[in-house]
């Protein structure tokens, strides 16, 4: 039975087409992976089917009473909300019913005998409903999920805006699990999650009996939980049964067949045109020429396989620094309270260090403290005076209001228009992306803009905070290749072992010095 039907969906932003006559069907029990390159419209598709965006054309129909849970990569949690508030908001419909129950209780004292009977009957129905849905066990349910996701030790009264990206993702995920929807829509759920909680989510989805749609560029994770692939490519959406690896095999075969058919047709067209040109003027062969011209006119053209621009990352190295890049003395990191014990760490030239550990224990804070972006609570950091740092932040600033070109021009004011466009194009961005505002781009496209700044400025150390978040498969593979070729040192926070295990010379486990465990 179909839970969701999307028919003839067409949508675009300005002159940029995102979907063209797209159809989609979600059946009960299907575990769907929605894949495609950065900027193909995967998150936009999620926004359309959840009615956050109205399509230009087409129809979106959910099954009656379908309860949908959506984990949005761009979800915003408001200041003043606590962890407990967000988790308990999964039961807002039950709290509304409780309010009605309280209204009835207030009215009973003033109601007539007949009204009392009617109110008592409604009250009984409401109490039964609340009991069936375990309303009086909400606090214990919230505590159970918070403990499973490692949120309980943060404190349920903690303001959500004080938390890291991974902690906020876990809170939204916890709310979804408490709501127990019929359908889960998950947009990049593993971004910001540490390996322990990715494994937990993997187990949860493997046991999940209802349908879900998952967007993820973490292929091992995706392969382990899905049984259908929908591929978004060139404004179209195609369905493949099986995992991502099987999809790649079928897709490669389809591309090869289309290329062969295109080449064969092009040769046939050339032969027909040549015959027409040579024979249309001769009386004896004019009819044959006209027949071939008619065949040309009626021929259904096979389109050439459109190749997506693949990014090319080449990090430039600057002069060689001294032997010791960073050296800390009794360093304690944090904001209002300590996140670490006293740290005495040294990073030497040519080291490639990856920092691992759970969310919220100070990995990004350590990077910012070593770079001097934030002041430590106590202790000191000695930096080599010849360091030339390339720093990749985890996210683009939320208040950014510039275009891609303006962002690069701010960093490199001497670049010509052509040089700016070429630099962005090498990172896999098309001309339409290049002229767009950064804030309307997908997370992966925004990451490519930030990487563009890095590859065009020589450095002797790269400091990277979760560089793989949002990047599509091609971009991740190219980034890994570029980091392996890089001649400088690397200090990186990353949760994807498959990405960093060939790059790292040293692993720093943040859980050994954090005060948050």
One Martini backbone bead per residue (centre of mass of N, CA, C, O) as a GRO file, in nm:
protein
  517
    1UNK     BB    1   0.098   0.036   0.021
    2UNK     BB    2   0.058   0.375  -0.020
    3UNK     BB    3   0.182   0.669   0.145
    4UNK     BB    4   0.328   0.813  -0.111
    5UNK     BB    5   0.244   1.057  -0.373
    6UNK     BB    6   0.426   1.169  -0.663
    7UNK     BB    7   0.319   1.396  -0.932
    8UNK     BB    8   0.457   1.588  -1.162
    9UNK     BB    9   0.713   1.735  -1.050
   10UNK     BB   10   0.777   2.095  -1.043
   11UNK     BB   11   1.090   2.283  -0.981
   12UNK     BB   12   1.223   2.620  -0.897
   13UNK     BB   13   1.490   2.879  -0.902
   14UNK     BB   14   1.413   3.070  -1.114
   15UNK     BB   15   1.631   2.950  -1.375
   16UNK     BB   16   1.649   2.695  -1.177
   17UNK     BB   17   1.617   2.364  -1.219
   18UNK     BB   18   1.524   2.083  -1.015
   19UNK     BB   19   1.242   1.973  -1.131
   20UNK     BB   20   1.112   1.737  -1.396
   21UNK     BB   21   0.863   1.543  -1.385
   22UNK     BB   22   0.829   1.406  -1.094
   23UNK     BB   23   0.816   1.073  -0.953
   24UNK     BB   24   0.680   0.914  -0.643
   25UNK     BB   25   0.704   0.616  -0.419
   26UNK     BB   26   0.571   0.505  -0.097
   27UNK     BB   27   0.601   0.212   0.082
   28UNK     BB   28   0.545  -0.009   0.301
   29UNK     BB   29   0.868  -0.081   0.446
   30UNK     BB   30   1.042   0.113   0.304
   31UNK     BB   31   1.404   0.167   0.252
   32UNK     BB   32   1.520   0.480   0.155
   33UNK     BB   33   1.765   0.608  -0.069
   34UNK     BB   34   1.864   0.948  -0.122
   35UNK     BB   35   2.047   1.037  -0.410
   36UNK     BB   36   2.318   1.269  -0.492
   37UNK     BB   37   2.445   1.542  -0.572
   38UNK     BB   38   2.526   1.837  -0.499
   39UNK     BB   39   2.234   2.033  -0.576
   40UNK     BB   40   1.989   1.836  -0.683
   41UNK     BB   41   1.739   1.842  -0.440
   42UNK     BB   42   1.692   1.672  -0.175
   43UNK     BB   43   1.599   1.884   0.039
   44UNK     BB   44   1.377   2.007  -0.137
   45UNK     BB   45   1.206   1.753  -0.155
   46UNK     BB   46   1.147   1.737   0.148
   47UNK     BB   47   1.004   2.017   0.160
   48UNK     BB   48   0.772   1.943  -0.033
   49UNK     BB   49   0.655   1.677   0.115
   50UNK     BB   50   0.623   1.875   0.393
   51UNK     BB   51   0.506   2.168   0.302
   52UNK     BB   52   0.743   2.398   0.296
   53UNK     BB   53   0.701   2.368  -0.017
   54UNK     BB   54   0.580   2.484  -0.323
   55UNK     BB   55   0.514   2.370  -0.613
   56UNK     BB   56   0.475   2.456  -0.939
   57UNK     BB   57   0.411   2.147  -0.996
   58UNK     BB   58   0.190   1.912  -0.887
   59UNK     BB   59   0.158   1.617  -0.662
   60UNK     BB   60   0.093   1.566  -0.301
   61UNK     BB   61   0.020   1.241  -0.141
   62UNK     BB   62  -0.102   1.133   0.157
   63UNK     BB   63  -0.196   0.926   0.369
   64UNK     BB   64  -0.428   0.883   0.583
   65UNK     BB   65  -0.296   0.964   0.895
   66UNK     BB   66  -0.010   1.025   0.847
   67UNK     BB   67   0.291   1.006   1.043
   68UNK     BB   68   0.544   1.253   1.028
   69UNK     BB   69   0.906   1.241   1.046
   70UNK     BB   70   1.150   1.522   1.053
   71UNK     BB   71   1.498   1.543   0.976
   72UNK     BB   72   1.657   1.850   0.963
   73UNK     BB   73   1.960   2.000   0.868
   74UNK     BB   74   1.813   2.311   0.919
   75UNK     BB   75   1.728   2.307   1.198
   76UNK     BB   76   1.586   2.522   1.454
   77UNK     BB   77   1.677   2.620   1.779
   78UNK     BB   78   1.554   2.797   2.037
   79UNK     BB   79   1.597   3.023   2.258
   80UNK     BB   80   1.504   2.877   2.583
   81UNK     BB   81   1.520   2.594   2.508
   82UNK     BB   82   1.515   2.279   2.624
   83UNK     BB   83   1.570   1.955   2.609
   84UNK     BB   84   1.299   1.878   2.741
   85UNK     BB   85   1.115   2.050   2.561
   86UNK     BB   86   1.177   1.910   2.292
   87UNK     BB   87   1.105   1.619   2.374
   88UNK     BB   88   0.807   1.688   2.477
   89UNK     BB   89   0.701   1.795   2.190
   90UNK     BB   90   0.617   1.505   2.087
   91UNK     BB   91   0.340   1.551   2.291
   92UNK     BB   92   0.148   1.790   2.208
   93UNK     BB   93  -0.123   1.643   2.151
   94UNK     BB   94  -0.157   1.544   2.449
   95UNK     BB   95  -0.147   1.824   2.587
   96UNK     BB   96  -0.404   1.926   2.448
   97UNK     BB   97  -0.590   1.715   2.575
   98UNK     BB   98  -0.534   1.798   2.869
   99UNK     BB   99  -0.650   2.081   2.845
  100UNK     BB  100  -0.937   1.983   2.791
  101UNK     BB  101  -0.967   1.835   3.059
  102UNK     BB  102  -0.937   2.090   3.238
  103UNK     BB  103  -1.180   2.241   3.124
  104UNK     BB  104  -1.393   2.035   3.213
  105UNK     BB  105  -1.336   2.051   3.516
  106UNK     BB  106  -1.412   2.358   3.537
  107UNK     BB  107  -1.719   2.319   3.427
  108UNK     BB  108  -1.868   2.115   3.619
  109UNK     BB  109  -1.966   2.313   3.854
  110UNK     BB  110  -2.167   2.487   3.633
  111UNK     BB  111  -2.323   2.260   3.524
  112UNK     BB  112  -2.559   2.084   3.417
  113UNK     BB  113  -2.676   1.772   3.426
  114UNK     BB  114  -2.651   1.721   3.119
  115UNK     BB  115  -2.367   1.847   3.082
  116UNK     BB  116  -2.225   1.659   3.279
  117UNK     BB  117  -2.267   1.399   3.121
  118UNK     BB  118  -2.116   1.490   2.864
  119UNK     BB  119  -1.846   1.564   3.005
  120UNK     BB  120  -1.794   1.285   3.136
  121UNK     BB  121  -1.776   1.130   2.873
  122UNK     BB  122  -1.536   1.294   2.754
  123UNK     BB  123  -1.345   1.247   2.991
  124UNK     BB  124  -1.326   0.938   2.962
  125UNK     BB  125  -1.209   0.937   2.677
  126UNK     BB  126  -0.953   1.100   2.741
  127UNK     BB  127  -0.836   0.916   2.963
  128UNK     BB  128  -0.809   0.669   2.783
  129UNK     BB  129  -0.621   0.798   2.574
  130UNK     BB  130  -0.388   0.871   2.772
  131UNK     BB  131  -0.340   0.582   2.871
  132UNK     BB  132  -0.278   0.440   2.600
  133UNK     BB  133  -0.031   0.674   2.554
  134UNK     BB  134   0.133   0.711   2.821
  135UNK     BB  135   0.115   1.002   2.954
  136UNK     BB  136   0.217   0.927   3.263
  137UNK     BB  137   0.522   0.843   3.112
  138UNK     BB  138   0.683   1.071   2.973
  139UNK     BB  139   0.930   1.127   3.158
  140UNK     BB  140   1.049   0.837   3.132
  141UNK     BB  141   1.079   0.840   2.824
  142UNK     BB  142   1.265   1.083   2.802
  143UNK     BB  143   1.490   0.962   2.980
  144UNK     BB  144   1.549   0.710   2.809
  145UNK     BB  145   1.634   0.856   2.544
  146UNK     BB  146   1.847   1.046   2.667
  147UNK     BB  147   2.031   0.815   2.759
  148UNK     BB  148   2.078   0.672   2.480
  149UNK     BB  149   2.198   0.969   2.358
  150UNK     BB  150   2.366   1.128   2.586
  151UNK     BB  151   2.175   1.372   2.739
  152UNK     BB  152   2.142   1.349   3.051
  153UNK     BB  153   2.426   1.472   3.146
  154UNK     BB  154   2.351   1.768   3.045
  155UNK     BB  155   2.062   1.828   3.101
  156UNK     BB  156   1.720   1.901   3.061
  157UNK     BB  157   1.774   2.229   3.139
  158UNK     BB  158   1.932   2.283   2.887
  159UNK     BB  159   2.023   2.497   2.654
  160UNK     BB  160   2.030   2.436   2.311
  161UNK     BB  161   2.227   2.682   2.219
  162UNK     BB  162   2.487   2.553   2.386
  163UNK     BB  163   2.523   2.337   2.174
  164UNK     BB  164   2.620   2.119   1.963
  165UNK     BB  165   2.547   1.987   1.661
  166UNK     BB  166   2.526   1.690   1.763
  167UNK     BB  167   2.337   1.742   2.004
  168UNK     BB  168   2.103   1.862   1.839
  169UNK     BB  169   2.055   1.616   1.660
  170UNK     BB  170   1.986   1.423   1.898
  171UNK     BB  171   1.735   1.574   1.993
  172UNK     BB  172   1.570   1.550   1.727
  173UNK     BB  173   1.584   1.243   1.724
  174UNK     BB  174   1.445   1.196   1.997
  175UNK     BB  175   1.176   1.324   1.919
  176UNK     BB  176   1.109   1.127   1.693
  177UNK     BB  177   1.111   0.863   1.862
  178UNK     BB  178   0.883   0.952   2.057
  179UNK     BB  179   0.660   0.998   1.826
  180UNK     BB  180   0.628   0.753   1.640
  181UNK     BB  181   0.624   0.740   1.335
  182UNK     BB  182   0.536   0.605   1.023
  183UNK     BB  183   0.748   0.819   0.902
  184UNK     BB  184   1.084   0.870   0.803
  185UNK     BB  185   1.279   1.177   0.763
  186UNK     BB  186   1.632   1.181   0.669
  187UNK     BB  187   1.875   1.449   0.687
  188UNK     BB  188   2.176   1.385   0.755
  189UNK     BB  189   2.209   1.226   1.051
  190UNK     BB  190   2.542   1.182   1.073
  191UNK     BB  191   2.587   1.457   1.111
  192UNK     BB  192   2.779   1.507   1.411
  193UNK     BB  193   2.798   1.217   1.470
  194UNK     BB  194   2.920   0.976   1.642
  195UNK     BB  195   3.005   0.647   1.618
  196UNK     BB  196   2.822   0.541   1.847
  197UNK     BB  197   2.548   0.681   1.732
  198UNK     BB  198   2.556   0.558   1.453
  199UNK     BB  199   2.527   0.266   1.549
  200UNK     BB  200   2.258   0.309   1.693
  201UNK     BB  201   2.098   0.406   1.442
  202UNK     BB  202   2.145   0.156   1.274
  203UNK     BB  203   1.990  -0.040   1.460
  204UNK     BB  204   1.722   0.108   1.454
  205UNK     BB  205   1.671   0.091   1.139
  206UNK     BB  206   1.688  -0.220   1.114
  207UNK     BB  207   1.421  -0.243   1.320
  208UNK     BB  208   1.242  -0.077   1.139
  209UNK     BB  209   0.910  -0.122   1.020
  210UNK     BB  210   0.883   0.126   0.883
  211UNK     BB  211   0.912   0.388   0.684
  212UNK     BB  212   1.198   0.540   0.499
  213UNK     BB  213   1.393   0.844   0.431
  214UNK     BB  214   1.740   0.869   0.319
  215UNK     BB  215   1.998   1.106   0.359
  216UNK     BB  216   2.332   1.006   0.241
  217UNK     BB  217   2.711   1.001   0.220
  218UNK     BB  218   2.724   0.739   0.400
  219UNK     BB  219   2.762   0.443   0.257
  220UNK     BB  220   2.783   0.223   0.474
  221UNK     BB  221   2.529   0.316   0.622
  222UNK     BB  222   2.329   0.306   0.390
  223UNK     BB  223   2.368   0.002   0.307
  224UNK     BB  224   2.273  -0.118   0.597
  225UNK     BB  225   1.943   0.008   0.576
  226UNK     BB  226   1.869  -0.028   0.271
  227UNK     BB  227   1.646  -0.131  -0.039
  228UNK     BB  228   1.626   0.158  -0.182
  229UNK     BB  229   1.687   0.365  -0.473
  230UNK     BB  230   1.698   0.721  -0.523
  231UNK     BB  231   1.793   0.913  -0.812
  232UNK     BB  232   1.927   1.240  -0.839
  233UNK     BB  233   1.925   1.365  -1.188
  234UNK     BB  234   1.877   1.609  -1.392
  235UNK     BB  235   1.567   1.654  -1.266
  236UNK     BB  236   1.559   1.347  -1.188
  237UNK     BB  237   1.386   1.030  -1.081
  238UNK     BB  238   1.523   0.708  -0.989
  239UNK     BB  239   1.463   0.357  -0.954
  240UNK     BB  240   1.628   0.116  -0.723
  241UNK     BB  241   1.696  -0.204  -0.646
  242UNK     BB  242   1.877  -0.187  -0.358
  243UNK     BB  243   2.182  -0.082  -0.315
  244UNK     BB  244   2.433   0.134  -0.391
  245UNK     BB  245   2.617  -0.064  -0.542
  246UNK     BB  246   2.401  -0.165  -0.740
  247UNK     BB  247   2.331   0.107  -0.859
  248UNK     BB  248   2.610   0.168  -0.982
  249UNK     BB  249   2.609  -0.065  -1.184
  250UNK     BB  250   2.347   0.008  -1.336
  251UNK     BB  251   2.418   0.304  -1.406
  252UNK     BB  252   2.674   0.243  -1.570
  253UNK     BB  253   2.528   0.070  -1.783
  254UNK     BB  254   2.327   0.288  -1.879
  255UNK     BB  255   2.539   0.490  -1.973
  256UNK     BB  256   2.678   0.306  -2.180
  257UNK     BB  257   2.424   0.260  -2.354
  258UNK     BB  258   2.368   0.561  -2.418
  259UNK     BB  259   2.641   0.623  -2.551
  260UNK     BB  260   2.618   0.408  -2.777
  261UNK     BB  261   2.350   0.514  -2.897
  262UNK     BB  262   2.450   0.800  -2.958
  263UNK     BB  263   2.684   0.728  -3.150
  264UNK     BB  264   2.513   0.570  -3.353
  265UNK     BB  265   2.320   0.805  -3.426
  266UNK     BB  266   2.533   1.012  -3.519
  267UNK     BB  267   2.626   0.839  -3.758
  268UNK     BB  268   2.352   0.822  -3.899
  269UNK     BB  269   2.310   1.126  -3.936
  270UNK     BB  270   2.565   1.178  -4.105
  271UNK     BB  271   2.488   0.985  -4.338
  272UNK     BB  272   2.217   1.117  -4.415
  273UNK     BB  273   2.324   1.403  -4.472
  274UNK     BB  274   2.521   1.321  -4.690
  275UNK     BB  275   2.313   1.199  -4.887
  276UNK     BB  276   2.135   1.450  -4.918
  277UNK     BB  277   2.356   1.648  -5.023
  278UNK     BB  278   2.432   1.458  -5.282
  279UNK     BB  279   2.101   1.391  -5.392
  280UNK     BB  280   1.883   1.633  -5.409
  281UNK     BB  281   1.968   1.746  -5.708
  282UNK     BB  282   1.901   1.470  -5.824
  283UNK     BB  283   1.657   1.321  -6.000
  284UNK     BB  284   1.715   1.009  -5.944
  285UNK     BB  285   1.763   1.072  -5.604
  286UNK     BB  286   1.551   1.261  -5.468
  287UNK     BB  287   1.354   1.064  -5.323
  288UNK     BB  288   1.568   0.937  -5.135
  289UNK     BB  289   1.649   1.203  -4.999
  290UNK     BB  290   1.365   1.273  -4.887
  291UNK     BB  291   1.338   1.016  -4.714
  292UNK     BB  292   1.586   1.076  -4.532
  293UNK     BB  293   1.487   1.354  -4.432
  294UNK     BB  294   1.234   1.244  -4.294
  295UNK     BB  295   1.388   1.066  -4.095
  296UNK     BB  296   1.536   1.299  -3.961
  297UNK     BB  297   1.284   1.466  -3.869
  298UNK     BB  298   1.160   1.198  -3.698
  299UNK     BB  299   1.384   1.176  -3.509
  300UNK     BB  300   1.468   1.052  -3.191
  301UNK     BB  301   1.673   1.198  -2.980
  302UNK     BB  302   1.967   1.124  -2.822
  303UNK     BB  303   2.108   1.203  -2.541
  304UNK     BB  304   2.372   1.316  -2.391
  305UNK     BB  305   2.576   1.246  -2.145
  306UNK     BB  306   2.577   1.419  -1.848
  307UNK     BB  307   2.845   1.560  -1.689
  308UNK     BB  308   2.953   1.616  -1.391
  309UNK     BB  309   3.122   1.831  -1.211
  310UNK     BB  310   3.432   1.763  -1.083
  311UNK     BB  311   3.626   1.799  -0.831
  312UNK     BB  312   3.937   1.997  -0.766
  313UNK     BB  313   4.193   1.937  -0.527
  314UNK     BB  314   4.476   2.173  -0.453
  315UNK     BB  315   4.707   2.208  -0.218
  316UNK     BB  316   4.901   2.462  -0.105
  317UNK     BB  317   5.238   2.527  -0.021
  318UNK     BB  318   5.449   2.663   0.205
  319UNK     BB  319   5.663   2.732   0.411
  320UNK     BB  320   5.865   2.598   0.641
  321UNK     BB  321   5.840   2.521   0.951
  322UNK     BB  322   5.894   2.433   1.240
  323UNK     BB  323   5.887   2.163   1.442
  324UNK     BB  324   5.684   2.321   1.636
  325UNK     BB  325   5.352   2.415   1.617
  326UNK     BB  326   5.230   2.305   1.893
  327UNK     BB  327   5.226   2.417   2.249
  328UNK     BB  328   5.112   2.312   2.562
  329UNK     BB  329   5.030   2.466   2.896
  330UNK     BB  330   4.797   2.380   3.098
  331UNK     BB  331   4.542   2.343   2.921
  332UNK     BB  332   4.212   2.498   2.945
  333UNK     BB  333   3.908   2.442   2.806
  334UNK     BB  334   3.640   2.679   2.722
  335UNK     BB  335   3.396   2.889   2.849
  336UNK     BB  336   3.235   2.888   3.141
  337UNK     BB  337   3.355   2.594   3.143
  338UNK     BB  338   3.526   2.319   3.165
  339UNK     BB  339   3.637   2.064   2.906
  340UNK     BB  340   3.921   2.015   3.052
  341UNK     BB  341   4.200   1.919   3.133
  342UNK     BB  342   4.523   1.941   3.153
  343UNK     BB  343   4.719   2.035   2.864
  344UNK     BB  344   5.016   1.857   2.718
  345UNK     BB  345   5.078   1.935   2.388
  346UNK     BB  346   5.225   1.814   2.073
  347UNK     BB  347   5.296   1.946   1.741
  348UNK     BB  348   5.446   1.829   1.452
  349UNK     BB  349   5.595   1.823   1.178
  350UNK     BB  350   5.403   1.607   0.955
  351UNK     BB  351   5.166   1.573   1.108
  352UNK     BB  352   4.849   1.366   1.125
  353UNK     BB  353   4.576   1.472   1.303
  354UNK     BB  354   4.307   1.300   1.474
  355UNK     BB  355   4.004   1.391   1.628
  356UNK     BB  356   3.823   1.210   1.870
  357UNK     BB  357   3.479   1.172   1.972
  358UNK     BB  358   3.228   1.285   2.123
  359UNK     BB  359   2.989   1.497   2.156
  360UNK     BB  360   3.064   1.792   2.341
  361UNK     BB  361   3.395   1.759   2.444
  362UNK     BB  362   3.594   1.979   2.264
  363UNK     BB  363   3.714   1.967   1.972
  364UNK     BB  364   3.653   2.251   1.849
  365UNK     BB  365   3.765   2.408   2.092
  366UNK     BB  366   4.056   2.320   2.055
  367UNK     BB  367   4.107   2.442   1.781
  368UNK     BB  368   4.039   2.740   1.865
  369UNK     BB  369   4.259   2.753   2.087
  370UNK     BB  370   4.509   2.695   1.907
  371UNK     BB  371   4.433   2.950   1.709
  372UNK     BB  372   4.303   3.196   1.896
  373UNK     BB  373   3.985   3.242   1.885
  374UNK     BB  374   3.989   3.137   2.180
  375UNK     BB  375   4.004   3.153   2.514
  376UNK     BB  376   4.131   3.014   2.769
  377UNK     BB  377   4.092   2.944   3.097
  378UNK     BB  378   4.384   2.813   3.094
  379UNK     BB  379   4.687   2.863   3.001
  380UNK     BB  380   4.887   2.773   2.701
  381UNK     BB  381   4.990   2.873   2.354
  382UNK     BB  382   5.236   2.767   2.127
  383UNK     BB  383   5.325   2.920   1.819
  384UNK     BB  384   5.451   2.913   1.528
  385UNK     BB  385   5.556   3.195   1.346
  386UNK     BB  386   5.538   3.017   1.050
  387UNK     BB  387   5.243   2.988   1.036
  388UNK     BB  388   5.010   2.869   0.772
  389UNK     BB  389   4.665   2.870   0.791
  390UNK     BB  390   4.406   2.630   0.710
  391UNK     BB  391   4.060   2.695   0.781
  392UNK     BB  392   3.787   2.466   0.853
  393UNK     BB  393   3.469   2.509   0.906
  394UNK     BB  394   3.179   2.344   0.985
  395UNK     BB  395   3.023   2.622   0.920
  396UNK     BB  396   2.830   2.850   0.791
  397UNK     BB  397   2.728   3.148   0.839
  398UNK     BB  398   2.392   3.231   0.897
  399UNK     BB  399   2.431   3.561   0.802
  400UNK     BB  400   2.489   3.525   0.517
  401UNK     BB  401   2.484   3.767   0.204
  402UNK     BB  402   2.651   3.633  -0.020
  403UNK     BB  403   2.805   3.541  -0.287
  404UNK     BB  404   3.034   3.335  -0.411
  405UNK     BB  405   3.205   3.553  -0.548
  406UNK     BB  406   3.223   3.748  -0.304
  407UNK     BB  407   3.369   3.553  -0.115
  408UNK     BB  408   3.629   3.527  -0.289
  409UNK     BB  409   3.693   3.832  -0.318
  410UNK     BB  410   3.745   3.886  -0.017
  411UNK     BB  411   4.003   3.697  -0.017
  412UNK     BB  412   4.064   3.777  -0.350
  413UNK     BB  413   4.085   4.090  -0.483
  414UNK     BB  414   4.287   4.021  -0.742
  415UNK     BB  415   4.084   3.873  -0.881
  416UNK     BB  416   3.931   3.787  -1.147
  417UNK     BB  417   3.647   3.686  -1.280
  418UNK     BB  418   3.770   3.431  -1.407
  419UNK     BB  419   3.921   3.325  -1.152
  420UNK     BB  420   3.675   3.287  -0.973
  421UNK     BB  421   3.518   3.094  -1.156
  422UNK     BB  422   3.741   2.878  -1.179
  423UNK     BB  423   3.770   2.813  -0.878
  424UNK     BB  424   3.471   2.716  -0.839
  425UNK     BB  425   3.463   2.505  -1.069
  426UNK     BB  426   3.688   2.317  -0.943
  427UNK     BB  427   3.472   2.257  -0.695
  428UNK     BB  428   3.185   2.187  -0.859
  429UNK     BB  429   3.062   2.460  -0.967
  430UNK     BB  430   2.827   2.618  -1.126
  431UNK     BB  431   2.718   2.909  -1.265
  432UNK     BB  432   2.455   2.919  -1.092
  433UNK     BB  433   2.596   2.892  -0.820
  434UNK     BB  434   2.803   3.127  -0.837
  435UNK     BB  435   2.555   3.353  -0.848
  436UNK     BB  436   2.464   3.268  -0.582
  437UNK     BB  437   2.372   3.255  -0.275
  438UNK     BB  438   2.500   3.083  -0.016
  439UNK     BB  439   2.230   3.034   0.160
  440UNK     BB  440   2.084   2.860  -0.093
  441UNK     BB  441   2.264   2.639  -0.057
  442UNK     BB  442   2.386   2.359   0.003
  443UNK     BB  443   2.594   2.214   0.225
  444UNK     BB  444   2.797   2.111   0.005
  445UNK     BB  445   2.833   2.380  -0.149
  446UNK     BB  446   2.935   2.544   0.091
  447UNK     BB  447   3.187   2.369   0.139
  448UNK     BB  448   3.316   2.434  -0.142
  449UNK     BB  449   3.360   2.733  -0.085
  450UNK     BB  450   3.552   2.691   0.158
  451UNK     BB  451   3.760   2.520  -0.002
  452UNK     BB  452   3.836   2.737  -0.211
  453UNK     BB  453   3.996   2.912  -0.010
  454UNK     BB  454   4.211   2.698   0.066
  455UNK     BB  455   4.335   2.619  -0.228
  456UNK     BB  456   4.422   2.948  -0.281
  457UNK     BB  457   4.605   2.918  -0.012
  458UNK     BB  458   4.887   2.894   0.125
  459UNK     BB  459   5.013   2.624   0.339
  460UNK     BB  460   5.139   2.424   0.642
  461UNK     BB  461   4.839   2.398   0.771
  462UNK     BB  462   4.550   2.197   0.832
  463UNK     BB  463   4.231   2.295   0.975
  464UNK     BB  464   3.971   2.048   1.030
  465UNK     BB  465   3.608   2.064   1.068
  466UNK     BB  466   3.431   1.839   0.944
  467UNK     BB  467   3.475   1.811   0.608
  468UNK     BB  468   3.248   1.577   0.522
  469UNK     BB  469   3.014   1.732   0.566
  470UNK     BB  470   2.777   1.706   0.291
  471UNK     BB  471   2.952   1.556   0.108
  472UNK     BB  472   2.989   1.396  -0.163
  473UNK     BB  473   3.142   1.128  -0.293
  474UNK     BB  474   3.334   1.273  -0.494
  475UNK     BB  475   3.438   1.493  -0.295
  476UNK     BB  476   3.556   1.299  -0.082
  477UNK     BB  477   3.758   1.153  -0.264
  478UNK     BB  478   3.913   1.413  -0.349
  479UNK     BB  479   3.990   1.510  -0.065
  480UNK     BB  480   4.156   1.263   0.014
  481UNK     BB  481   4.364   1.285  -0.211
  482UNK     BB  482   4.461   1.576  -0.141
  483UNK     BB  483   4.560   1.508   0.151
  484UNK     BB  484   4.769   1.291   0.066
  485UNK     BB  485   4.934   1.514  -0.117
  486UNK     BB  486   4.991   1.688   0.107
  487UNK     BB  487   5.289   1.853   0.253
  488UNK     BB  488   5.167   1.916   0.510
  489UNK     BB  489   4.988   1.959   0.788
  490UNK     BB  490   4.733   1.788   1.004
  491UNK     BB  491   4.421   1.902   1.166
  492UNK     BB  492   4.145   1.680   1.260
  493UNK     BB  493   3.794   1.655   1.260
  494UNK     BB  494   3.650   1.314   1.268
  495UNK     BB  495   3.392   1.036   1.215
  496UNK     BB  496   3.524   0.900   0.948
  497UNK     BB  497   3.717   0.631   0.920
  498UNK     BB  498   3.727   0.581   0.607
  499UNK     BB  499   3.865   0.863   0.562
  500UNK     BB  500   4.117   0.886   0.790
  501UNK     BB  501   4.296   0.617   0.810
  502UNK     BB  502   4.506   0.702   0.564
  503UNK     BB  503   4.600   0.989   0.688
  504UNK     BB  504   4.678   0.920   0.970
  505UNK     BB  505   4.938   0.924   1.229
  506UNK     BB  506   4.734   1.040   1.455
  507UNK     BB  507   4.536   0.983   1.756
  508UNK     BB  508   4.301   1.187   1.936
  509UNK     BB  509   4.133   1.120   2.238
  510UNK     BB  510   3.904   1.324   2.394
  511UNK     BB  511   3.799   1.130   2.630
  512UNK     BB  512   4.074   1.150   2.807
  513UNK     BB  513   4.025   1.490   2.880
  514UNK     BB  514   3.745   1.523   2.945
  515UNK     BB  515   3.466   1.653   3.158
  516UNK     BB  516   3.197   1.515   2.988
  517UNK     BB  517   3.211   1.193   3.118
   0.00000   0.00000   0.00000
